[in-house]
Amino acid sequence: MRIDRKWLFTAGMAYIYLPMFFFILGWTKLILAVPTILICLFYFFRLRKEANDSYEDITVRWPVLLAVSVLFILIGYYAGYGRFINQPADWTKHNAILHDLAERNWPVLYSNKGEHSMLTYYIGQYILPSLAGKIFHSARIAELALYIWNVIGIVLVYLNVLLFTRATHVLKQLAFAGSFPFFSLPLWLSEIVLKLMTKYNSAGDGQWFFCADGIQLQYSNNYTLLKWVFPQTIPIWLMLIVFLLNKEKIKYYVFLLTPVLLFGTLTFLGILPLAAVGALKPLFAPGDETNGHRVTGMKARVKSWLYQLVSPANLTVFFSLGMLTVLYLLGNVTGAKPAELGLKVMPYTSESIVLYLVFTAVLVLPYAFILFRRHKQDWTFYVSIASLLVLPLFKMGLYNDLTMRASIPALFILMIYVIDDLFLRLEKLQNRKNIRQTILDAAALLATLALLTIGARYPLAEMLWIARSENYTALGSGDEWNTLEKFANRSLENVDADVRFNYYTYDLDNSFFYRYLIKTR
């Protein structure tokens, strides 16, 4: 089946922007919402003419697409989508947000023991499924719609990855499908190295490399991401791959990346370095040459760069959709919160610094070394590796969500490059005549396969445990459904600080968004 690259762009942007449109229609005054939607639609059609223009349409056989879709449906089932099986702890939050969006008027307001607040969170992935629940007056329909919506998103991510990597071979297409649930950095190997070098022993703790003494280190595997934090994963993967496909189009950067804010604020921080370097790159690129003479000087280059950076698209989308989204989230971000939730430097000591060194040296640097030769001219490679080396130096939140979630974009790029490089080396080995280079390629190939196998240990073990566990049975009904309203009070006792502060705008009279932009209920 031939899949048109323009159709892929249209489907991907619709997946991201439809929730944005319904959000601003549900939360803000019509006089603001309608012009914002029209502006975004105008630039969508403008960009669509140029989108993915350096790539060819892809072909995926029907049996491959069917097998991949079945795989993603099964992964969704064992990740808890649809609530057919017991779900991990974060689903208490997911279900509560979905329930409140489906059952309450928009914007969602709370009142708990005299304290009033507004739901303020990255709610983008819940919007359309909750609308299905509203239409049919059923929270259960919202659950099932969320399952379907998530699987559709994963399929769109997958197809865009095939387009980006120009994956035409069936085995390569299947390899990418398998990497979605099973890709992980070699966590088990890093735990073994840590145990051999120090007194620390974290082996067997699942997705955590280390979590004690104020130090929390985790780069989540794909299955953990899809299971625990799908709202910050699926749409972010999609927006990131669409960005990579169009990374030269600086004049549309704000249009491409603004929606990320409503799907994952911390993951937006992970994409920000990529956007910053991508935007600055033309300043340092060589000028155009004609007959050996440079015709574009620095002054002209700066002028051209500024024209792209402050383009009408970037400016109008920033001052419409961008400002509405930022002002909505600011009510949460700028509210007074306990110190333990804020940004800090990771409290390494002269003894515990080995945790950082092993974490980065074993998890990140082997892949960086393997990929370097092919990607030494690729700025997205350097930014991704740098992000993964810098993030463990900081922490934010009780469980350091900063490191776990801001790493999602870099880990996704790394996954794409690793699988793509694996097949490139296979192709080279079939035609290689240089013995030395053949040995190097074979060694890199074997090392990559070993790292992938070691990395897959934890996600595969967890899936098998869920499949075999008699306790992982279908849920009942009743008390599992909750609302965030019961936690919407800053003075509650016996409730974790992150639960009381992460999902709300308090002091509504001081919120610019609430006072001036919110629609009349």
Secondary structure as UniProt FT lines:
FT   STRAND          2..3
FT   HELIX           5..27
FT   HELIX           30..48
FT   TURN            49..54
FT   STRAND          58..59
FT   HELIX           62..78
FT   TURN            79..80
FT   HELIX           81..83
FT   TURN            89..90
FT   HELIX           91..103
FT   STRAND          109..112
FT   TURN            113..114
FT   STRAND          115..119
FT   HELIX           124..126
FT   HELIX           127..136
FT   HELIX           139..165
FT   HELIX           170..182
FT   HELIX           187..197
FT   TURN            203..204
FT   TURN            206..207
FT   STRAND          210..212
FT   TURN            213..214
FT   STRAND          215..217
FT   HELIX           222..228
FT   HELIX           230..232
FT   HELIX           234..245
FT   TURN            246..248
FT   HELIX           250..252
FT   HELIX           253..257
FT   TURN            258..259
FT   HELIX           260..263
FT   HELIX           265..284
FT   STRAND          289..290
FT   TURN            291..292
FT   STRAND          293..294
FT   HELIX           298..309
FT   HELIX           312..317
FT   HELIX           318..322
FT   HELIX           323..333
FT   HELIX           339..341
FT   STRAND          343..345
FT   TURN            350..352
FT   HELIX           353..363
FT   HELIX           365..375
FT   TURN            376..377
FT   HELIX           379..390
FT   HELIX           391..393
FT   STRAND          394..396
FT   TURN            397..400
FT   HELIX           401..406
FT   HELIX           408..431
FT   HELIX           435..455
FT   HELIX           457..468
FT   TURN            470..471
FT   TURN            479..480
FT   HELIX           484..487
FT   TURN            490..491
FT   HELIX           497..501
FT   TURN            502..503
FT   STRAND          504..505
FT   HELIX           508..510
FT   HELIX           513..517
//
